Amino acid sequence: MTHLPRLALIMLGALPAIAGAADFSLSSTELTPGGRFEARHVFNGFGCSGGNTSPALAWSGAPAGTKSFALTVYDPDAPTGSGWWHWVMFDIPATTSALPAGAGDPASGKAPKGAVQTNTDFGKAGFGGPCPPAGDKPHRYVFTLYALKLDKLGAEPASTAAMVGFMLNANKLERASFTVYYGR
């Protein structure tokens, strides 16, 4: 019985960390979690014809100690055996709390200064919208924002998404995500 009060104190001490983690959130004015992409976001190629424009995103409640952010968009349902990376951006300054629509086009100049967009599975840097095989079930597209304990991730601009993902998981303080669907 003497261990119960100590256990209670330990659990109470963990409550601020648990509560803080629940506050970190990622959202979009253009996408609804559990909803569907619109044509303006769909890839333009591979048999799809869309605007290939990255959606506007916003976040709040970053944990204490956040020094930078990173964003990934991943389709675990792609018939590759390893999924499909649609967007990888890292070294987003900690002072940033949103990305405007179109920030996924490296030529647009809409990404935060210093942010790096690396190659996706489409073979080039920047946002590549959804384009699952015709007739396949709707795929899941998981948007994940990482709050990181580093100012700079240390990845090269030509790093693979898998390498960046490894580095993100090794240096994350917290992550927030939502999923959107698309099928054709």
N, C-alpha and C positions, 0 to 999 in steps of 0.2 A: 504494500500500500504506500510505502514511502516514495516509490517511484512515480506515482500518479501526479502529485503536485509538480514535480520536475518536468514530466512529460507535458503537462498542461502549459507550463511556462514556455517550453520549447515551441509548442504549437502556436501559442499566442504570439511569440516572436516571429513566426513565419507568416503570420497573417498580412503584415504590410507588403511583403514580397509577393504573396499570392494575389492580393488586391491590386497591386501595381501592375502585375502582368496582365490582369483582366482589362486594364484601361488602355493598353496599346491596341490601336485599331487602324485598319486600312479600309478605305471606302472609295466610291466613285459616283460622280453625278451622272455618268453615262451607262453604268452597268449595275445590275441588281444581283446581289449574291443569290445563287441558285437560278438566276435568269438566263437569258440568251443574248449572245452578241448580236449587234445590228450590222447591216451590210457595210457601213462605213469602216468597221474594224476588220472585216474579213480580208484574208490575204488576196493579192491579185497575182495569180499564177497557179501552177499545179492543177489547173482545171477550175479554179475558183476565180471569181471576179468581184472584187470588193475594193474599198478605199484604202485598206491596209494602214489605217490611222490608229495609233495607240490611244487608249482612252485617258481622259483626265482622271487623276488619282489624288487622294489626300489622306493624310494620316495624323494621328494625335496620340498623346499619352505615352510618348517614348520613355523607356526606363531611364533612371538616373545613370549617368556615366556614358550615355550614347555619344559616340564621337563621329559616326557616319552611318549611312543607311545603304542598303542594296536592295534591288528589286529583281525578282524572277517571275516569269510566266512559263508554266510547264504543263504539258498534256501527257498524263500518265497512260492514256488510252491509245496513243498512236501505235500502229502495228509494226513497231520496230524491234521490240524486245527490250527497249530501254527508254521508251517514251520519246517526247519531242520538246526541246527547249525553244520557246517562242520569243523570249526577251530576257536579257541579262544586262543589268546596269548596276554598277557599284561605284564606290567613292562619292556617293551623294552626300554633300555636306550636312552636318547635324543641324544646321540652321534652316534646312529645307523641310517643308511640311506638305508639299504638293508638287505634282507634275502636271503641266497643262496638256490638253489633247495635242497629239502630234509630237510630243517630246521624244518618242521612240524613233524618230527620223533623225539620225545624226547630222544630216545636212541642214535641218531646220533651225538649229541654234536655240531650241526650246529646252534642252536638258540643262540642269544646273551646271554652272562653271565648275570644272574639275571632275565631273562625273564621267565614267568610262562605260561605253556600251561595247560589249564583246560579241563575238560571233555566236549566232544561234544555229540551230540545225538546218536552217535555210542556207547557211554558208556565208552569211554576212552579218555585220553588226546592226543592231537596232531591232525594233519591233517587227515581228512577222505574225500577222493575224492568223486566226483559225482557218484551217482548210483540211478537214478530215476526209477520208475516202468517201466518195458518193455511195450511199446506201448503207454505210456503217451506222451504228448506233450513235447518238449524240456523244461527243467527247467532252471530258472535263478539262477546263483550263484553270489552273490554280495560280492565282496571283499571290505572291508572298513577299512581304517587306521584312527585311532583317534590320534590327537595331544592332549596331556593331560597337565593340569596345576599342576599335582602331580608327584613326583618322583616314588612313589609306590601307586598303586591303593587301596591297603588295602583288596583286595579280597583274599580268601583262595584258595589254589590249587584245592580243591574239590568243589568250588563254581559252581553253574549251569551257563550255558551260559546266561540265562535270568537275573540272579543276576549281572553278570559281565556287561551285556548290560546296566542295570539300572545305575550302577556305572560309566560306560563310558559316558553315556549321561549327567550325573550330573557333570562331571569333564572335559568335552571336551572343547578345545579352537577352534578346527576346525576338519573337517573330509574330507577325499578324498576317492573316490570309483570308481570302474568300475565293469561291469557285463559281465560274460561269460556264455555260454549256453552248455547244454548237454542233449541229449535224446538217447533212445535206443529202 
